[in-house]
Amino acid sequence: MTMTTAEFGAELAHATEEHKQIKASTMYLLALLILVITGAMVAVFGLGGLILTAVVASWVILAFLVLLTAGG
């Protein structure tokens, strides 16, 4: 069975792709940073700070999804 151009391109892309791993310590530091920012917002603004943090987090996630789907 012959390969289509799309299948050939997908196979070529996967063959040359390098997978770099992110260290677990980096993820723990990022999680700690998010918790510290959230705690500071709650300490300063109360429940409004928690709500504001959630709104900002959802905007960040949406922007990340736009970058993933648009390719930059």
Order of alpha helices (4+ residues) and beta strands (2+ residues): alpha-alpha-alpha
